Amino acid sequence: MKQLNIIIFASLLSMQAQATIWEALPEVAPAPADNPTTADKVELGKMLFMDPRFSSTGTISCNSCHNIMEGGDDSRRVSMGVHGKTGARNSPTVWNSAFHSVQFWDGRAASLEDQAKGPVSNPVEMGMKDVETAMQRVRAIPGYKPVFEKVFGQGGMTIDNAAKAVAAFERTLITPNSPYDKYVKGDKKAMSKQQVTGMNKFAAIGCTACHSGAAFNGPQQKPGEGFYTKFPTFDSEYVSKYNLDKDKGREEATGKSADRDMFRVPTLRNITDTAPYFHNGSVNDLAEAVRVMAKTQLNQTLPEKDVKDIVAFLGALTGEYPDIMMPRLPSKAGASIVED
């Protein structure tokens, strides 16, 4: 009887896996019609992304919290901004963020362009009075003017164009050709036996209900329309242990009680490189994160073998990081633009 149950379970796993549509990550990210990706725009965006002088203290850049020389986050539970201030949420990875239809954990930014403006004037992050004040600093650096004009033409040094440049750069931050991608494209030796087993279990227990699609962040949505899920869904010892229900989620952005505990589904791409996990960064171990998700979202207590197999599969989602050369930033000769 035990052997029969094993055979039946294996068949169910196979059927569920076959029903799941496994998609490889595209090698080029989509761009909006009003902000096509060009090499010069990407280079300008990289400069702005790396430049900390547009924070009030001159110490915090986009890269400070989204370190593209590593996992695209900052490896902290919550990020640290100007004057050592910290927020309440974990910094999402910027790698493959181009495949999100909305940005931030609560989806309050409809695009990468909108998201690029947010941290600049956030008092806990870059701490500038407003985005226009930050743009005045950009204009005060003579070397930025010819770069902006090359991309956007005369008079193109605007905050909207700066955001477009940063977004264009971020759309190049994609990591295709993971072992998983190669496997679903036909190379059946690209993933180990344990990883394939983990992939089947991942589908069979219901993880793909939320983590589907090429980026494992849910079904494709129209730009500006997010894919959200309630987290936590089921109560368990993990909820109190990791303070999972303290954050109101999307309700904090919309003010609507119906959005309480709703969060944009994060990508699982390169998840082995983006610890700690969850919106509050409360879990530092990937295996524990799998246990928490199984219990709080699916009301299941997984055997440790299943946990290990799924963790092995998640490791197959780490793709190829492109080489990125740090930019040379222009200076204001004989003076500093940082006044704080």
N, C-alpha and C positions, 0 to 999 in steps of 0.2 A: 504493500500500500504506500509506504514511504517513497519507494522508487517511482511509483505511478504519480504521486503528487509532485515530485521533482520534475518529471517529464511534462506534466500539465502546466506547471509554473513556467518552465522553459518555453513551452509553446506560446503561452500568453505573452511572455516577454518578446518573443519573436514577432507575434502578431501586432503588438503595440508599436514595436520599433518600425515595422513595415508601414504602419499607418501614419507614422510621423514623417513629415517632409523635412529632410535634412538638407540644409542649404549652405553652400560655401560662401565665404565673405567676398564681395566684389573687390577687385583690385583698384577701383577708382570710386571715390565717394561722390554722391550726387551733389550738385550745386544749384542754387536758385538762379532763375533767368536774369535777375537784376544784379547778380554777383558772380559772374563766371570766374573760374579759377585760372589764373595766369601766373607764369613764373615770377614776374616782377612783383605782382601783388602778394604772392606767397612770401617772397623775400622780405618785403616791407612788413608783412604780418608777423614774421618770425622776429624781426627786430623789436617790434612793439611788444610782442609776447614776452621777450626776454628782458626788457628794460624796466628796472625797478624805480626809475626816477619819476614815474607817474603815480607813485603812492605818496602820501603826505610826508612820510619820513625818508623816502628814497631808498627803502629797504625791501619792498615787496613787489614782485612782478607776478605775472600770470604763472610763470614757471615755478615760483616759490611754492605754490600749492598744487601745481600740476606738472611735476617734474618729468619732462619728456625724456630725460636721460635715464629714467627708470620706468616705473609702471604708469606714469601719467598722473600720479597722485603725490602725496607727501609722506606716506607711511605713518602718519599720525592718526590718533583716534579722531580728533577734530583739528582743523587747520589753525595756524597761528598767523595773525595779521599784524598790523602796525601796533607798536607799543606793547607787543606781547599779548594782545587781545585774542581771545578764542571764541569761536561760535559754538553752535550746538550740533552741527552736522559734519559728517565725514566728507572729505573732498573726493568727488567722483573722478574717475580716470578720464583724461581728455583723449586718450587713444580710442579711436573708433567712435567718438562722440558724434561724428558726422552722421551716424546711422540712427541717432535718436531723433524723433519727430518733435520733441520738446526738450528743454534743458533744465537743469537743477533737479534735485530730488522731488520737488513738488511741482515741476513742470511750469513754473511761472514765466519762463522765457520761451517764446515760440520758435526761436531759431538761435543758431550760433552767433549771429550778428547781435541779437538782443542780449544774449548771455554775456557777450564780451564787455558790454557797458556796465553791467550790474556791480561787479566787485569794486570798480574804481571808486564809486562814491559810498560804498558800504563802510560805515564807521568801524566795523570790526575787521574788515579786510584791507583795502588799500587806503581808505580813510580820507579821500579827497573831498572837498566841499561839495563839488558837483563835477559832472563829466566835462563840462566846458572849461572849468579851471584846469583840469588835467590836460585838456587839449591845448590850452594856452602854454603849458610847459613844452608840449611837442613843438609848437610854433616858435618857441624861444631857442630851439636848437637848430642853427642854420643848416646843418647837414641833413635834416629830415625833409626840408622843402623840396630839393630836386628829386628825391625818391618819391614823394607824394605826387609831384607834378608829372613824373614819368608814368605813373600808374593812373592817376585820376585827372590830369590836366591842371591848368592854371586855376588857382583858387580851390584846389581839391583838398586842402588841409582842414577837413571837418571831422567831427566826432563820428558821424555816420560812416565816412570813408575809412577812418581808423578801425572801426568795428568790422567793416567789410574785409579789410586786409587781415585782421586777426582771424576772422572766420575762415578766410580762404586758406590761411596757413594750417588751421586746425583740420581742414578737410583733407589735408595730405597726411594726417597722422592716423594711418590705418595699418593694420597688421594682418595681411592675408597669408595664405600658404602655411597654416598650422598643420600639424599631423592630421587633425580632423578634416580640414579642408581637402588635403590630398586624398584622404580616405574616401570622402563622399564624391570626389572627382574620379575615383576608380582605382587608386593605388591601395589595394587591400592589405599591403604590408606597412602602410604608414602609421597605423595604430597597433598597439600591442593587444594581445588577447584580452588582458584585463581591462584595457581601455574600451574595447568593443563591448565587453560584458557590462561595463559601467554605463556606456551609452544606452544600451538596451534597458537597463534598470532605470536610468534617468527618465526615459520615456514611459516605462511601464508603471512607475509609481505616481506619475502625473506632473513631473517637473516642467514638461513642455507645455502645460496649460498656460504658463506665463512666460517661461524662457524658451521661446520658439524663434524661428527666423534666423537669418544669417548671422545676426549679432547676438542671438540668444537674449533679446530684450523685448520679445513679443511680436505679434503680427504687424506688418507694415501699416503705418498710419499716414494720413495726409499731414504735410508740414503744419505745425502748430496744434495738432490734435494728438494728445498724449495717450499712451497705454498705461493705465494705472491698476494697481491691485491693493487690496486691503492688507495691511501688515501691522500687527499680527492678526491672523484670522481666527485661530483657535487658542484658547488660553492654555498655558502649561507652566511648568516651573521655570522655563526659559524666559518667559515674559518679564517676570519680576527680577530674575537673576541678571538680565542684561538691559533692564529698563526699556524694553522695546515699545511700550505703549505711552511713554512720557511725551514724545513728540506727536503733535496733532496732524502732522503730514500736510497734505494739500490744503486742508482747512485754513492753515496759517496764511496761505496765499490768496484764497478765495473768500474766506469768511463764511463759507457754507458748511453747515453741520454735516451734510451728506458727504463731504470730502474728508471727514475726520479719518485719520489712519490710512489715507490713500497715498500711495507713493508711486512715482514713475518706476517701472520695472527696469532695473539696471542691466547692463550687458554683462555676460559671463566671460567675454573674451579677455584673455590674459589674466584671469582671476587669480592665478597663482602668484602674480606679481603685484597685487593691489591690496594686500592685507593692511590694516584690519578691515573687518567687514560690517555691512549694514549701515543704515543712515546715521547711526550714532557711533560707528566704529567700535562697538563694544566687544566684538569677538575677534580674537587675534589668530585663530587657528581655523584653517579651511575645513578640516574634518568636523570640527565643532559647528561650524556654520552650516554644513550639510545636515547635521543632526537637528539643529535649531529649525532650519527650513522645513524639514520633513515633519516635525512635530507641530510647529506653529501654523504652517500653511496647508499641510495635508493630513494632519492628525495621525501621523504614523511614527512609530518608534522603529528605526531601522536596525537590523543586525549589523554588527561591526564590519562584517565582510562586505555588505552592500555599501556602507559608508566608504570603505577603502576603494571599492571598485568605482564608485561615482567620483571620488577625489581623483583617481587615476584618469578617468575620462575628462574631467575638468582640466587636467594638466595638458591634454591634447588640444585645448583651445588656445594655447599660447602660440601666437603667430610670429612672423618675421618682422622685427623692428627695422625700419629704414635707417640708414646712416644720416645723421643730422650734424651739420657743421655749425658751431656757434657763430653768430653774426658779430661783425665789428660795429659797435654802436657809435654814432656821431657825438661829438662833444660841443659844449659851448665854451669857446676859448676864453680862458682867463676868468671864468665865473662859474658858479654853480646855480642850477635852476631849483635846487632843493632848498626851501626856506625854513622848514621845521627844525 
